[in-house]
Amino acid sequence: MTNIGIITQSHFPALGGEQIFNHNLATELHNQNIVQPTVICSPIKNINHKNLYDYNCFPSKNFSYLTNWLYNKNINYIVQKRNVKLLHGSMLHGGGFSALKYGKKYNIPTLAVSHGSDVQSVPEIGYGAINSKYANNVIEVIENIDHLVAVSKMNMKNMVQLGADPDKITVINNGINLKPVENLKIENIRGNFNCDDEDFLITFVGRNSPIKRVSLLFKALKILKEYKKIKCVIVGPKGDMKDLIIKNQIMDKVILLGTIPKKFQAGDHLPHGDLINIYKNSNIYISTSYAEAFGGTALEALACGTPIICGKYHGINDVVKNGFNGYMMKNDEPEELANIILTLYKEKNYYKSIRKKIQNTVRHLDWPLVAERYTKLYQKLIIN
């Protein structure tokens, strides 16, 4: 059995994003039993990882200013104890940088997986590790790691723009657990937020942070204020969302549901059943972020058969077939977004009838298939 180490800064899968990616990958690798993963991570206060996962997970100890030293000592210990044959680093400036360091020390192959914010840059909002104190770490990994994995073609383009060799990059889109999505029986929950079957329901998942650019969605809804049946459900921390809603005069269009589930547990599996039901009750899912390497929530929506609208700098466009399972904005402007919403609104019965076909457009991203691609890449790097 070949042991690999997955190095990540933190590991709390219930938060989603990079962390649920690492969890799902490690789970599936463990189940397939060709390579055995060990997740090596920093500590999270009040979280006991013991017996939470099927795979091995070893967080370092948390002790004031010694925490970083203990994190590095933990990597040393696991690499030696488990005879690790390859190091997989999560995020170039985080786990990727550590994988590079210890791969050199123990003369074992390394790869780093980008999850977007490490190589994306949105200067107007100060977004991206490349615009931070971690910029040198990102560049060092790009120049010296044995192999890079991009989660989308756009993600690969970002790395190449920073100097990465295209020949040492493999594109592997993120995965989705299709079985729990398909097995969950749909419940009509529209009544829970005062919507009926005739309403055209938009879902947005995320917080009001600069990168999510929810103001673009609200401006589009303001343009469509005369269409009373078009409504929008927001899943995520309410924060100051209400102020933005009032500012755009769309109080009758937007329903704030807050975080789902209301409280995350360390062992929770995503996507949560309540969120799957919201996707399945929705007519469309919209992501307005400035950039997304390969949006997990957009993928979840597609897996539920819900068409999506996303921005022009979104890696999920690798699987979007314009006019079929969704639309990619070309200009990221409120008028453009409003027109696309209106197009889908007028064709809502058609899109309702092809939900199964939409779901099939991401069937190749079921986690067992994605994990197989990683296993083959690991084996190739180890042999070489």
C-alpha positions in Angstrom: 0.0 0.0 0.0 1.3 3.4 -1.0 1.0 6.1 1.7 0.6 9.8 0.7 0.4 12.9 2.9 -2.2 15.6 2.2 -0.9 18.8 3.9 -3.3 21.6 4.6 -3.4 24.6 6.9 -6.7 23.7 8.5 -9.2 20.9 8.2 -12.8 21.5 9.1 -14.8 19.9 6.2 -18.2 21.4 7.3 -17.0 24.8 6.2 -16.9 23.7 2.6 -14.5 25.0 -0.1 -10.9 23.6 0.0 -11.6 21.8 3.2 -14.5 19.7 2.0 -12.5 19.0 -1.2 -9.6 17.5 0.9 -12.1 15.5 3.0 -14.0 14.1 0.0 -10.7 13.2 -1.8 -9.2 11.6 1.3 -12.4 9.6 1.9 -12.6 8.3 -1.6 -8.9 7.4 -1.8 -9.3 5.5 1.5 -12.4 3.7 0.1 -10.6 2.7 -3.1 -7.7 1.3 -1.1 -5.0 1.8 -3.8 -3.2 4.7 -2.1 -3.8 5.5 1.6 -4.0 9.2 2.5 -3.1 10.9 5.8 -4.3 14.4 6.3 -1.7 16.5 8.1 -3.1 19.8 9.3 -2.9 22.7 11.8 -5.1 22.5 14.9 -8.5 24.0 15.2 -9.6 25.2 18.6 -12.2 22.9 20.3 -12.2 20.4 17.5 -11.3 16.8 18.2 -10.5 15.1 14.9 -10.2 11.6 16.5 -12.5 9.0 14.9 -14.3 11.7 12.9 -13.1 10.3 9.5 -12.5 7.0 7.9 -9.0 8.1 6.8 -6.1 9.1 9.1 -6.0 12.8 10.2 -3.3 14.1 12.3 -3.6 17.8 13.5 -0.7 19.3 15.2 -0.8 20.5 18.8 -1.9 24.1 19.6 0.4 25.9 22.0 0.7 29.7 21.7 3.7 30.9 19.7 5.0 27.3 19.3 2.0 26.3 17.2 3.8 26.8 13.8 6.8 24.9 15.1 4.6 22.0 16.2 2.9 22.0 12.8 6.2 21.5 11.1 7.3 18.9 13.6 4.0 17.0 12.9 4.8 16.9 9.2 8.2 15.5 9.9 6.8 12.9 12.2 4.1 11.7 9.8 6.3 11.5 6.8 8.8 9.3 8.6 6.3 7.2 10.7 4.0 6.3 7.8 6.7 6.0 5.1 5.0 8.6 3.0 5.9 8.3 -0.7 4.3 11.5 -2.0 3.3 14.8 -0.5 0.1 16.6 -1.8 -0.1 20.2 -0.8 -3.4 22.0 -0.6 -3.2 25.7 -1.8 0.1 26.8 -3.2 1.1 29.3 -0.4 -0.1 26.9 2.4 0.1 23.2 2.1 1.9 23.4 -1.2 4.7 25.4 0.2 5.1 22.9 3.1 5.0 20.0 0.6 7.8 21.5 -1.4 9.9 22.0 1.7 9.5 18.5 3.0 9.6 16.8 -0.4 13.1 18.2 -0.9 14.1 17.2 2.6 13.0 13.6 2.2 13.6 13.3 -1.5 10.0 12.3 -2.3 7.7 13.6 -5.2 5.4 16.6 -4.6 2.3 18.1 -6.1 0.3 21.2 -5.1 -3.4 21.8 -5.8 -4.6 25.3 -6.4 -8.0 26.2 -5.1 -8.2 29.7 -6.6 -7.4 32.4 -4.1 -3.7 31.4 -4.1 -3.3 32.4 -7.8 -6.3 34.6 -8.5 -6.0 38.4 -8.3 -8.7 41.0 -8.0 -6.6 44.1 -7.2 -9.7 46.4 -6.8 -10.7 44.6 -3.7 -7.2 43.4 -2.6 -8.1 39.8 -3.2 -5.6 36.9 -3.7 -2.6 35.5 -2.0 -0.5 36.8 -4.8 -1.3 40.3 -3.6 -0.3 39.5 0.0 2.8 38.6 2.1 2.4 35.1 0.7 3.2 36.0 -2.9 6.8 34.7 -2.7 5.6 31.4 -1.4 3.2 31.1 -4.4 5.9 31.8 -6.9 8.4 29.5 -5.3 5.9 26.6 -5.5 5.0 27.4 -9.1 8.7 27.3 -10.0 9.9 24.3 -8.0 7.1 21.9 -7.2 7.2 18.6 -9.2 3.6 18.9 -10.4 0.6 21.3 -10.2 -3.1 20.5 -10.3 -5.5 23.1 -11.5 -9.2 22.6 -10.7 -10.3 24.3 -13.9 -8.9 25.6 -17.2 -9.2 29.1 -15.9 -7.2 28.1 -12.7 -4.5 26.7 -15.0 -4.4 29.9 -17.0 -3.9 31.9 -13.7 -0.9 29.7 -12.9 0.6 30.0 -16.3 0.3 33.8 -16.1 2.4 33.6 -13.0 5.1 31.6 -14.7 4.0 28.0 -14.3 5.1 25.5 -17.0 1.9 24.2 -18.7 3.5 20.8 -19.2 3.6 20.2 -15.5 0.0 21.1 -14.8 -2.9 18.7 -14.9 -6.5 20.0 -14.9 -8.8 17.9 -12.6 -12.2 19.5 -11.9 -13.5 19.3 -8.4 -15.8 16.4 -7.5 -19.4 16.0 -6.3 -20.9 13.2 -4.2 -23.8 12.3 -6.5 -25.3 9.5 -4.5 -26.6 11.6 -1.5 -27.9 14.2 -3.9 -29.8 11.7 -6.0 -31.1 9.7 -3.0 -32.6 12.7 -1.2 -36.3 12.8 -2.0 -37.3 16.3 -3.0 -39.7 18.1 -0.7 -41.7 21.1 -1.7 -40.4 23.6 0.8 -41.4 26.8 -1.0 -44.1 27.4 1.5 -41.5 27.7 4.2 -40.5 31.1 2.7 -43.9 32.2 1.4 -43.3 31.1 -2.2 -45.6 29.0 -4.4 -45.1 26.8 -7.4 -45.7 29.7 -9.8 -42.8 31.7 -8.4 -39.5 31.7 -10.3 -37.0 31.0 -7.5 -33.4 32.1 -7.7 -30.9 30.8 -5.1 -27.6 32.5 -4.1 -25.3 30.9 -1.5 -22.6 33.0 0.2 -21.9 35.8 2.5 -21.8 39.5 1.7 -18.0 39.7 1.2 -16.3 41.8 -1.5 -15.3 38.7 -3.6 -18.9 37.4 -3.7 -20.2 40.7 -5.2 -23.8 40.2 -4.2 -24.5 43.8 -5.2 -24.4 42.7 -8.9 -27.3 40.3 -8.2 -29.3 42.9 -6.3 -28.9 45.5 -9.0 -30.2 42.9 -11.6 -33.2 42.2 -9.4 -33.9 45.9 -9.1 -34.1 46.0 -12.9 -36.6 43.1 -12.8 -38.7 44.7 -10.0 -41.9 44.6 -12.2 -41.7 40.8 -12.5 -43.4 40.0 -9.2 -43.0 36.3 -9.6 -39.2 36.4 -9.7 -37.8 36.0 -6.2 -34.5 35.2 -4.7 -33.4 33.1 -1.7 -30.1 34.0 0.0 -28.4 31.2 1.9 -25.6 32.4 4.2 -24.8 34.8 7.0 -27.3 37.7 7.0 -24.7 40.3 8.0 -25.6 43.6 6.4 -27.5 42.0 3.5 -30.7 43.7 4.6 -29.1 47.2 4.2 -28.2 46.3 0.6 -31.7 45.0 -0.1 -33.3 48.2 1.2 -30.9 50.3 -0.8 -31.9 48.5 -4.0 -35.6 48.6 -3.1 -36.1 44.8 -3.6 -37.5 44.0 -0.1 -40.4 42.0 -1.8 -38.0 40.0 -3.9 -35.4 38.7 -1.5 -35.7 36.1 1.3 -32.8 35.8 3.8 -32.6 32.3 5.1 -29.4 32.6 7.0 -26.8 29.8 7.3 -27.9 26.3 6.5 -27.5 24.2 8.6 -27.8 26.7 11.4 -24.9 25.1 13.3 -22.0 23.2 11.7 -20.7 20.1 13.3 -17.2 18.8 12.7 -18.5 15.5 11.1 -21.2 17.0 8.9 -21.3 15.9 5.3 -21.8 18.4 2.5 -23.9 19.4 0.7 -26.4 19.4 3.6 -29.8 17.8 2.9 -31.7 21.1 3.6 -29.5 22.9 1.0 -30.0 20.1 -1.6 -33.7 20.6 -1.2 -33.3 24.3 -1.8 -31.4 23.7 -5.0 -34.0 21.2 -6.1 -36.8 23.7 -5.4 -35.0 26.5 -7.3 -35.4 27.4 -10.9 -31.8 28.8 -11.2 -28.7 29.2 -9.1 -26.6 32.3 -9.5 -23.0 33.0 -8.6 -21.8 36.6 -9.0 -18.3 36.4 -7.6 -15.5 38.3 -9.2 -13.7 34.9 -9.6 -14.2 31.3 -8.6 -11.7 28.6 -9.4 -14.4 25.9 -9.6 -17.4 26.9 -7.5 -18.6 24.1 -5.2 -22.1 25.4 -4.7 -22.6 25.9 -8.5 -21.5 22.3 -9.0 -24.0 21.2 -6.3 -26.8 23.0 -8.0 -26.0 21.4 -11.4 -25.9 18.0 -9.6 -29.5 18.7 -8.5 -30.5 19.5 -12.1 -30.7 23.3 -11.5 -29.3 25.5 -14.3 -26.8 28.1 -13.2 -25.6 31.6 -14.1 -22.0 32.5 -13.4 -19.4 35.1 -14.0 -16.9 35.2 -16.8 -14.0 34.4 -14.5 -15.5 31.2 -13.1 -13.9 27.8 -13.6 -17.3 26.0 -13.5 -17.5 27.3 -17.1 -15.6 24.1 -18.0 -18.9 22.2 -17.7 -21.4 25.0 -18.6 -23.1 24.5 -21.9 -24.5 28.0 -22.7 -28.3 27.9 -23.0 -28.5 24.3 -21.8 -27.3 23.8 -18.3 -26.6 27.4 -17.7 -25.2 30.7 -18.9 -21.8 32.4 -18.5 -21.9 36.2 -18.3 -19.6 37.9 -20.7 -19.5 41.4 -19.1 -20.6 40.8 -15.5 -23.0 43.8 -15.7 -26.5 44.1 -14.0 -28.3 44.6 -17.3 -26.7 41.5 -18.8 -27.6 39.4 -15.7 -31.2 40.7 -15.7 -31.6 39.7 -19.3 -30.3 36.2 -18.7 -32.6 35.8 -15.7 -35.5 36.9 -17.9 -34.5 34.4 -20.6 -34.6 31.5 -18.1 -37.8 32.9 -16.5 -39.6 32.7 -19.9 -38.3 29.2 -20.5 -38.8 27.9 -17.0 -41.0 25.0 -18.0 -38.4 23.8 -20.5 -35.6 23.9 -18.0 -37.9 22.1 -15.5 -38.3 19.3 -18.0 -34.6 18.7 -18.6 -33.4 18.6 -15.0 -32.1 15.0 -15.4 -30.2 16.0 -18.5 -28.6 18.9 -16.6 -27.6 16.6 -13.8 -25.9 14.3 -16.3 -23.6 17.1 -17.4 -21.6 16.7 -14.2 -21.9 12.9 -13.8 -18.3 12.5 -14.9 -17.3 14.5 -11.7 -18.7 12.0 -9.3 -16.0 11.7 -6.5 -15.0 8.0 -7.2 -14.1 9.1 -10.8 -12.2 12.2 -9.7 -10.3 10.2 -7.1 -9.2 7.7 -9.7 -7.6 10.6 -11.7 -5.7 11.7 -8.6 -4.5 8.1 -7.9 -3.2 7.7 -11.5 -1.4 11.0 -11.1 0.2 10.1 -7.8 1.3 6.7 -9.2 2.9 8.4 -12.3 4.8 10.9 -10.1 6.0 8.2 -7.7 7.2 5.9 -10.6 9.0 8.8 -12.3 
